[in-house]
Amino acid sequence: MKRVSDNILLRVYVLFGLFLVFAGVIMLRVMGLQFNKAYWVQQELEEKVYFHKVVADRGNILAEDGSIMAASLPFYRLAMDPTIIDTTAVPGIRDSVFVLASNLATYFGEWVEDSVQVTDSTWEYFERKDTLLYYNRILHAMRTGDRHIYLTRKKVNFKELQMVKRWPILNWSRYKGGFIPEKLNNERFYPYHSLAKATLGTIVQDTQPVRGIEYSFHPYLRGKDSYVLTQKIVGGGELPLNQYGESNAIDGMDVVTTLDVNLQDIVEKALAYGVERSQAASGTAILMEVKTGKIKALANFPETYNHGIATQLEPGSTFKLVSATAALEDEIIDICDTVDTGDGVVDYAEQQITDNGRAYGAIDFEHIFALSSNVGVSLIINEGYKHQPMRYLRHLRKFGFFEPANKQIIGEPKPIIYQPGDSLWNSTTLPSMAIGYSVHVTPLQMATFYNAIANKGKMMRPWLVKEVRDNSRVVEQYGPELMQERICSPETIAKLSVLLKAVVTYGTAARALKGISVPVAGKTGTARKFKFGEYRNVYRASFGGFFPANEPKYTCYIMVDEPKAGGIGGGAIAAPIFRQIVEQVSVLETDLLDPQPELKDSSQQLPAPRIMYAQSARELFAQIGISTDEMPDTTWVEVKKDSGAIHFAKIEQPPAVVPDLRGMSARDAMVLLENMGLRVRISGRGVVRRQSLMPGYKVGKGSLKAITLFLG
């Protein structure tokens, strides 16, 4: 029993000893810290002093003429250390404080109802237009030693800061007047508001780009941040400790675009009106400069997503220009050749292609294209390429439809073009592709192709950014880039021009573009949308064209998604938008108009050089008072105009190439063409206004080609 008691007592002594040791350690530690003043000073310093991140000013985005389209504006909080104010600097320091208070109340104060009591505790929420309130607050801080007060709760911009720096006391040096303008993060500012917003891009908190130029050129725009040693002071304020608060941040560079603010405004307003009028879901419009490929305007409505660059779609009938180019280039069809479209329905395995209830019967290719016959185009392409589809696809590759068009803006998808061997390729793919289905391209890629046709076959890469500048120094410079020197022959381009003009003269765009002030050429498009696993009665309307038609300066491609009012087709929905753009641009650039100058004398009534039946020429020139004494004695003569004078040249035999027949009588034209071995078709009455075979077309020996003359 005694042994058990001894064990218990031993344990108690051990526990008590351990407790004494632990308590002693704690006491020694407390005493050490109590007398280690340096340690506490260091701890306090570490809590109050830190490196404050200073975000670099983001670069501007400019239009081609230097107009600012996006900029980062600095904002500041106006703070001061009233204890620094040198009360001996000027006589009557209180008067200076009063003037400062009056300015603060005038510019930053708010009208607050008298029932609201504004005190120091409510200062954060209310700033009454009350000079005494500001005056007393500053004097109170001076008396109590408050080293940091905010003069206003509002953020001020750089212009306002410069104004404030001219006010009493604040215009003294920092160590004399105590003024501390605290720079906040910049805010992105768009002077033209939503203009080209989807193209410019989006910035989150002025630092994180989401899309557009802001995202694609972020490495140039962002600059380089820095850090400033800062001390926290009583009242929650901050005080820079080095370089008077200045930082070594390197501002971002400026990006200069090819956009024209005036053209962008025209295109956006026309698109917005068209989308709203048709109650469509969205729309996009692209305006390109023909010779260079510059994107002069890129509009989206609403300006929330850049459909022009990023939306991949089946274009529908505007793609028929692609098919026509291939077929004409391979001489599968000519514009005067006839195709029997029957009753407007053709079956390909399990797929049926129709002309939407129209039965055109046997019509020539020009009318097939102008009237946008699905049956006609699909028959031509299927018959011409069904045994060698890769021949057709090689054209698509040459036309740029296997790669993204632009190299500057991130987010453009690669076109989807099916090929033999793909799981989705079948016997219906080729005729479907011919009319703009089973291919997925962007509006920009379509605009690039149309621009190549306008540029006489020379394909230019579309580009949106002209240069990157660091102040006045050019860091990166971009310019026109040739994608293909020639996508087709000049003869094909001439024939395509006839087709595109036919569309706007008597085809699917004739009603919308009748009487337009500038000669134009283009093609309408209508495509059913594939939604929820099937093609539904929901449509995209489009129009691609260029102007002026004879010497194109601009290419324009428009797409409107899911119109619900006023029609569904490109002629009813997209072509009117094109018309508005053309007419507004021609007001801005009057050289695009096609004026008819007054004729000074009868010789100027002659158009270009003409081949005429000699007897008809004598009769014509006798009527307008021009002598024909020098006319050679021959059946045919070439009439030339040189410096206002008329000359006649002898022609022994009919020419080997088709001449320019415009202005000739139907009789003379028929005689000439039949002597060349051509079959002649006449449409209309009067003199020749248009011809289906272009001037310069070579007539081969032994070939029996047909030519259609349109009279008027």
Protein Blocks (a to p, Z undefined) as FASTA:
>chain_A
ZZmmmmmmmmmmmmmmmmmmmmmmmmmmmmmmmmmmmlmmmmmmmmmgccdddddddddd
ddfkopafbdcdddddddddfklpcfklpghkllmmmmmmmmmmmmmmccddfklccdfk
lmmmpccdbfklmmmmmmmmmmnopabdcfbfbdcdfklmmmmmmpghjlmcfklnopac
dddddddddfklmgoklmnopcehhlacfbhjllmmmmmmnopaddddddddehhiacdf
bhhhpacbdcddddddfbdfklmmmmmmmmmmmmmmnopabdcdddddfklopafbdcdd
dffbcfklmpccdebjmlmmmmmmmmmmnomacfkbccdekjopacehjbccdeehpaeb
jadfklmmmnopaklmmmmmmmmmmmmmmlmmmmmmmnopabcfbfkbghiacdddddeh
iakbcfklmmmmmnopaiacdfklmmmmmmmmmnnopacdddfbfbdcehjbcfbdcddd
dfbfblbdfklmmmmmmmmmmmmmmmmmlmmmgoiabdcddddddddddeehiacdbdcd
dddddddfklcfbdcddddehiaehpjbfklmmmmmmmmmmmmmmmmmmmlpccddddfb
fklmpccdddddfklmmmmmmmnopafklpccdfbdcdddeehiacddddfbdcfbdcdf
ehiafklmmmmmmmnopacddededddfbdfbdghiacdehiacddddddZZ
